Amino acid sequence: MPVKIEDRPVEQVREQVIDQLIYNYSHGVISAEAFERRLDEAMATTDNTALLELVSDLELTTDTQYQSEKRAQFTPNYSSQNHSETLHLRSIMGSNERSGQWVVPKEIHLTNLLGSIELDFTDAIFQHQHITLHVNCLLGSDEIYVPEHVNVVSKMFSVVGSVENKSVSLNKLHGPTITIEGKVILGSVEIKVKRTIKEKFVSFANNLKASWKDMNKY
């Protein structure tokens, strides 16, 4: 006997509904306006029945190819190569940045005195499931960008400073975990997503739609 809809985990139902919205939009069943409107509602509601109503008129369901492409898009990049286990980024009255496609070591140390540091994990290649980020920020600002599939655990100590964790909450069972620890004094540390999860869903859906059109040309 299937589990009652009201007893199912809401994040599980939300993921199912968003998948069906993306799949039907990519196959031209609903318009871009309807897709984005329903996507907004799916991301906002916490009622399982309301979630399922958003796709009650959509007959197409996802297939194995869709799930494969979704994993490729939303699963973190992992490398089995043996790279350095430690990275040090320092900024003293200046700026320092690490972004693009780079290999994430097991430990990262940020030292910031009256400067700014930007650490961007958006396109990074992970080689460890657990990463520790040590932060020492005095009168400076650190900006840390993480993709949606990465778990963030903040253990920061703040003295007349600010620590903001704006990373998203999703089903991240297969994603790496970044533990951020250390202290910020008279400065700021902000953890956020460079591209919102909605923007990523829309981009993924548009790419699928373009691929589907290309396939139907032949």
C-alpha positions in Angstrom: 0.0 0.0 0.0 1.5 3.4 -1.0 2.4 5.9 1.7 -0.2 8.7 2.1 0.8 11.8 0.3 0.7 13.9 3.5 3.1 11.5 5.2 5.8 11.7 2.5 8.8 14.0 3.1 8.1 17.3 1.5 11.5 17.7 -0.1 11.1 14.3 -1.8 7.7 15.3 -3.2 9.1 18.7 -4.3 12.0 17.1 -6.2 9.6 14.8 -8.0 7.3 17.7 -9.0 10.2 19.9 -10.2 11.5 17.0 -12.3 8.1 16.5 -13.9 7.8 20.3 -14.6 11.3 20.4 -16.2 10.6 17.3 -18.3 7.2 18.5 -19.6 8.5 22.0 -20.3 11.5 20.6 -22.2 9.1 18.5 -24.3 7.0 21.6 -25.2 4.0 20.5 -23.1 3.8 23.8 -21.1 5.0 27.3 -22.0 8.0 29.0 -20.4 5.7 31.3 -18.5 3.7 28.4 -17.1 6.9 26.5 -16.2 8.5 29.4 -14.3 5.2 30.2 -12.5 4.7 26.6 -11.4 8.4 26.3 -10.5 8.1 29.3 -8.2 5.1 27.8 -6.5 6.8 24.4 -6.2 9.8 26.0 -4.5 7.7 28.0 -2.1 5.0 25.7 -0.9 5.4 23.2 1.9 2.1 21.3 1.3 2.4 18.0 -0.5 -1.1 18.0 -1.9 -0.5 21.5 -3.4 2.8 20.3 -4.9 1.2 17.4 -6.7 -1.6 19.6 -8.0 1.0 21.6 -9.9 1.6 18.6 -12.2 -1.8 16.9 -12.0 -2.5 17.9 -15.7 1.0 16.8 -17.0 1.1 13.2 -18.3 4.8 12.9 -19.2 7.0 11.4 -16.6 10.8 11.4 -16.4 12.8 8.6 -17.9 16.3 7.1 -17.3 17.9 9.5 -19.8 16.5 12.5 -17.9 17.8 11.2 -14.6 21.2 10.6 -16.1 21.4 14.1 -17.5 20.2 15.5 -14.2 22.9 13.7 -12.3 25.5 15.0 -14.7 24.3 18.6 -14.1 23.7 18.6 -10.4 26.2 16.1 -9.0 29.6 17.6 -8.0 32.7 17.0 -10.0 35.0 14.5 -8.3 38.7 13.8 -9.1 40.6 10.7 -8.1 43.9 12.3 -8.8 46.2 13.0 -5.8 46.7 16.7 -5.4 47.9 18.9 -2.5 46.0 18.3 0.7 46.2 22.0 1.8 45.6 25.4 0.3 46.6 28.7 1.9 45.0 32.0 0.7 46.3 35.2 2.3 45.3 38.8 1.9 46.9 41.7 3.8 45.4 45.1 2.8 44.7 43.7 -0.6 42.6 41.1 -2.4 42.9 37.4 -3.2 40.7 35.2 -5.3 40.4 31.5 -6.2 37.7 30.6 -8.8 37.0 28.7 -12.0 37.8 25.0 -12.3 40.3 24.1 -9.5 40.9 21.0 -7.4 39.7 21.4 -3.8 42.1 20.0 -1.2 41.1 18.5 2.1 42.0 21.6 4.1 41.9 25.3 3.2 43.2 28.2 5.2 42.0 31.8 4.7 44.0 34.6 6.4 42.6 38.1 5.9 43.9 41.3 7.4 42.2 44.5 6.2 41.6 42.9 2.8 39.2 40.8 0.8 39.2 37.1 -0.2 36.8 35.5 -2.7 36.7 31.7 -2.7 34.5 30.2 -5.4 33.5 26.5 -5.3 31.0 26.8 -8.1 33.0 25.0 -10.8 35.5 23.4 -8.5 36.5 19.7 -8.7 36.2 17.9 -5.4 38.5 15.0 -4.4 37.2 14.6 -0.8 33.8 14.1 0.8 34.7 16.3 3.8 36.6 19.6 3.5 37.6 21.9 6.4 37.9 25.6 5.8 39.9 27.5 8.4 39.1 31.2 8.5 41.0 34.0 10.3 39.5 37.3 9.3 40.4 40.6 11.0 38.9 43.8 9.7 38.4 42.2 6.3 35.7 40.5 4.2 35.5 36.9 2.9 33.0 35.8 0.3 32.6 32.1 -0.2 30.5 30.8 -3.1 29.2 27.2 -3.0 27.1 25.3 -5.5 23.7 24.0 -4.5 24.8 20.4 -4.0 27.4 21.2 -1.3 26.6 21.0 2.4 27.9 23.8 4.5 28.5 23.6 8.3 29.5 26.8 10.0 31.3 26.8 13.3 32.6 30.4 13.1 33.2 32.6 16.1 32.4 36.2 15.6 33.6 39.3 17.6 31.9 42.5 16.5 31.6 41.0 13.1 29.1 39.1 10.9 28.8 35.6 9.6 26.0 34.9 7.1 25.3 31.5 5.6 23.0 31.9 2.6 23.6 28.5 1.0 20.5 26.6 -0.1 18.9 23.7 1.6 18.4 20.7 -0.7 18.6 17.0 -0.7 22.4 16.7 -0.6 23.1 13.1 0.3 25.8 12.7 -2.4 27.3 16.2 -2.1 30.5 17.0 -0.2 30.5 18.8 3.1 32.5 21.9 3.8 33.0 22.7 7.5 33.9 26.3 8.1 35.6 27.1 11.4 37.7 29.9 12.8 37.0 33.5 13.8 36.0 36.9 12.4 36.8 40.1 14.2 35.4 43.4 13.1 34.9 41.9 9.6 32.5 39.8 7.7 32.2 36.3 6.2 29.4 35.5 3.8 28.6 32.1 2.4 26.2 32.1 -0.6 25.3 30.6 -3.9 26.5 32.5 -7.0 23.6 31.3 -9.2 20.2 30.7 -7.5 18.8 27.2 -7.6 15.9 28.5 -9.7 18.3 29.9 -12.3 20.0 26.5 -12.4 16.7 24.6 -12.9 15.7 27.0 -15.7 19.0 26.7 -17.4 18.9 22.9 -17.2 15.3 22.9 -18.6 16.3 25.1 -21.5 19.3 23.0 -22.3 17.0 19.9 -22.3 14.5 21.6 -24.5 17.2 22.6 -27.0 18.5 19.1 -27.1 15.0 17.7 -27.7 14.4 20.1 -30.6 17.8 19.0 -32.1 16.8 15.4 -31.9 13.5 15.9 -33.6 15.2 17.6 -36.6 16.4 14.2 -37.8 
